[in-house]
Amino acid sequence: MTSQDLDALYQEIILDHYKNPHHEGLREPFEAEVHHVNPTCGDEVTMRVHLLRDGDEQVVADVSYDAEGCSISQAAASVMTDLVIGKPVSKALGVHETFVTLMQGRGGVEPDEDVLEDAIAFAGVARFPARVKCALLSWMAWKDATSRIVSGAGRTEETEESTEETR
């Protein structure tokens, strides 16, 4: 498969998640809700996270969201939910870090398809620094909400601009 074929496939994956988003729509129950905004372009996401305890670990039971913005930010939210729901928080945070590393690699990081699955489609986005924030918006919102639950901050809603990690 040529580089052009891969780019076309990746664009198709992003458009499919944009047109047919997974886990969209705010649902209950949830322990934390956050609202993040990308001040560069105006993309916004409100995200709810629900964790359950499974033995010694907390597991991501549900992630729901309402998003407005470009196809990249909305597709990233859809892909992210598919990747973290059902995973122990520790494993989901590892997926998060792998995605952040890919996005911050400016196109120089080889994506790990076994870890990132459909999120490898965003590898090309990493070459465009202005679009990286779009791809990371929902990932950072998920991490923020999950961290609030784990730390005991509970059911809070705040508006956040993109964090230093996304800049």
C-alpha positions, 0 to 999 in steps of 0.5 A: 500500500502506498503512502497516498493509499494510507493517507486516503484510508486515514481520511476515510476513517476520520470522515466516518467517525465524524459522520457516524460518531460513537458514544455521542450524546451526554448520558448518565450515570457519570462521576465527572463532567468537564467542558474544554474549549480550543481557543485557537479554533473554537472547537468545544467538547462537554464530556462525562466519564463514568468509572466502575470499580472492578476488584482493585482497579477502576474501569472506564464504564462509559464516556459520553460527550457533546462536541462542536467543531471541525471533523478532526476534533469530533472524529477524535472524540468518537475514536477516543471513546472506542479506545478507552471504554471498557479498559482499566483506567491505568491501561486507558491512560497508557493509550492516552499517552501513546496518542499524545506522543503520536500527536506531538511527534510532528509526523515523526512517530510511527503509530502503534496500530495494536494500541491506537487502532483507528486512532492511527488515522490521526498520524497525518494530523501530527504534521500540522501543529495547528490541527494537533489541538483539534485532535487532542481536545477530547483526549485532554477532556477525558483525562481531566474528567478521569483524573477528577474522579480518581482524585476524589474531586467528584462531579464538577463542571468547569470550562478549560482551555487547552492545556500546555500538553496540547500546545 
